[in-house]
Structure formats: C-alpha cells, structure tokens
C-alpha cells in the first residue's frame, strides 16, 4: 500500500494505474471523470477507482487536494 497527497494545478493529466485506488478529498470541489461517468465531488467525499480505469479530475477549484491510496496487486483485486 502507498499513500500520498495529490493536488494538481490547472489540469489533471494522470493515466490509468496498475493498482486499485482510493481518493479521500481534503478540500475543494469539482468533477471526477471515471470511465466516461462524471461525478461531482466536494471535501469529505471518497472516490474508488479500479486498476486500469481511465479517470481524472476536471473543473476543480484552486484549493483542490486529495489523499490518494494505492493498494493491492497489479491489475487490482478480483
């Protein structure tokens, strides 16, 4: 397992990851795009991303920050 702080500025350019992920939004608001689905988010929300899934944050406020937790084997848990 690995944890980190993620706070992109301007544009979120991440690509799919090899492990499952959990985002715990610390501050800010915006939209989370996952596999074509748009999900509004705010501070306190938790977002799950399966390994290999296309995802990114869009339209986020300047104060956006989130904890990101990567865990499990490459390819995700089955």
Protein Blocks (a to p, Z undefined) as FASTA:
>chain_A
ZZdddddehiacbdcdfbdcddddfbdcddddeehiacdddehiacdddehiacddehia
fkbccddddedjehiaZZ
